[in-house]
Structures are given as structure tokens and as C-alpha cells.
Amino acid sequence: MPRKMRAAVSLCGLTVRAENLRLLALKLEGDPLAQKLERALSNDNSIVALSFEERGRIVEALTVAPAALVGIRTELAAQLKRHKEHAEKLERTKRYREIEERRAARADRPLDQPV
């Protein structure tokens, strides 16, 4: 008796119907990510994790997206935007801390000591 295929898969927190995941894999034809998606379906995986780089490739591939995939593109683009904003905030925080550490070091140094 053939085993029943999963009806939907969780892709980066999105519930995606199996036929739409196949459609996405077709849009990514030639990209190793397409093989990853097809393998997830054939292995009956319930969850497919994607790196931010892979999410970016999907967003790029879906610039002109079939109606069934527009929601996936929209959500992945939003995830990428949030990730970029978070990374920028971390970088600003790091620079601020470095400036504060240099200020503290200067404040602790005697005035007659060279810089």
C-alpha cells in the first residue's frame, strides 16, 4: 500500500500546500534549493528550514509569481526585511559600545599621558 503524502509542509513558519511547494521547486529549477524542496516532499518532511540566503533566492525567483505563491514571496520578503533591520541594529549597538569603551578608556587615562 503506498504511503499517503503530506498535504502541507511548514516552510519558514508558513503552512504551504504540497502542490505549491512542488510549484515553487519548479520555479527554482536548476537551483540546488529546488532539489531540497523536492527531497522534503519525497521524504514526507513536515518542516523545511531555509537559510536567509535561500529565502532571498526564493523571493528573487518569485518576482513574477503565480497567484498560489504570492503569499510565500510576501512573507519571505518581510522576514528578510526584519532580519536585515535586526542585523543593522546589532551593528549600530556594537559601534555604540566601541565608542563608549574608547570614551571610558580616555576618561580613565591621566591628562599628561599621550593618546
ChimeraX attribute file (.defattr): number of C-alpha atoms within 10 A of each C-alpha:
attribute: neighborCount
match mode: 1-to-1
recipient: residues
	/A:1	3
	/A:2	4
	/A:3	6
	/A:4	7
	/A:5	12
	/A:6	14
	/A:7	13
	/A:8	19
	/A:9	21
	/A:10	16
	/A:11	18
	/A:12	18
	/A:13	12
	/A:14	15
	/A:15	14
	/A:16	20
	/A:17	16
	/A:18	20
	/A:19	13
	/A:20	16
	/A:21	23
	/A:22	16
	/A:23	18
	/A:24	23
	/A:25	20
	/A:26	15
	/A:27	17
	/A:28	19
	/A:29	13
	/A:30	10
	/A:31	12
	/A:32	11
	/A:33	18
	/A:34	20
	/A:35	15
	/A:36	15
	/A:37	24
	/A:38	18
	/A:39	13
	/A:40	17
	/A:41	22
	/A:42	11
	/A:43	11
	/A:44	17
	/A:45	15
	/A:46	14
	/A:47	17
	/A:48	16
	/A:49	13
	/A:50	15
	/A:51	9
	/A:52	15
	/A:53	10
	/A:54	14
	/A:55	21
	/A:56	17
	/A:57	14
	/A:58	22
	/A:59	20
	/A:60	14
	/A:61	15
	/A:62	18
	/A:63	10
	/A:64	12
	/A:65	16
	/A:66	13
	/A:67	8
	/A:68	15
	/A:69	16
	/A:70	15
	/A:71	14
	/A:72	24
	/A:73	21
	/A:74	12
	/A:75	16
	/A:76	22
	/A:77	17
	/A:78	12
	/A:79	16
	/A:80	16
	/A:81	12
	/A:82	12
	/A:83	13
	/A:84	13
	/A:85	12
	/A:86	12
	/A:87	12
	/A:88	12
	/A:89	12
	/A:90	12
	/A:91	12
	/A:92	12
	/A:93	12
	/A:94	12
	/A:95	12
	/A:96	12
	/A:97	12
	/A:98	12
	/A:99	12
	/A:100	12
	/A:101	12
	/A:102	12
	/A:103	11
	/A:104	11
	/A:105	10
	/A:106	13
	/A:107	10
	/A:108	9
	/A:109	11
	/A:110	9
	/A:111	9
	/A:112	6
	/A:113	7
	/A:114	6
	/A:115	7
